[in-house]
Amino acid sequence: MTPPRPHVHHVVLCVHRATQDEAASYYRDLGFEFAQFELDDVGLRVLLDWDGGMEIISPTDDAGPEAEHARQFLEERGEGVYSVVVRSADVEGPRSLAARSGARPEFEQHREGEGYWLDEVRLSPVHGVSVTLLATDLP
């Protein structure tokens, strides 16, 4: 069986913590439904609509590798599109291909829990956009 083609899974917006609930309210009015996650290990508060294709992140006061990157993003660019998440069968193949275009890994994580696993690699921007590679067994 041929593995599925990579596709855009969701878009990640980065906003200040003070405006995250307001941003979520805007998207809820458009029909999105968010689950909230406090990812203390990376320093982010995440609002995610997995099925709707929208994620809104804010750095927390906690230290963490993504918190610092998100704070820097907000300082340099302001609120906006942080990353486009591309779902693929694995992250290593696309990661190698992206390296040919100059993309380098800036953040990697593996998570697993009851009945799921997830691998992510956020790459440095190419043509102004950061891509996050996502492989998971979640539907």
Secondary structure as GFF3:
##gff-version 3
##sequence-region A 1 139
A	DSSP	beta_strand	7	14	.	.	.	ID=ss1
A	DSSP	alpha_helix	17	29	.	.	.	ID=ss2
A	DSSP	beta_strand	35	39	.	.	.	ID=ss3
A	DSSP	beta_strand	44	49	.	.	.	ID=ss4
A	DSSP	beta_strand	54	59	.	.	.	ID=ss5
A	DSSP	alpha_helix	65	77	.	.	.	ID=ss6
A	DSSP	beta_strand	80	87	.	.	.	ID=ss7
A	DSSP	alpha_helix	92	99	.	.	.	ID=ss8
A	DSSP	beta_strand	105	113	.	.	.	ID=ss9
A	DSSP	beta_strand	116	123	.	.	.	ID=ss10
A	DSSP	beta_strand	131	136	.	.	.	ID=ss11
###
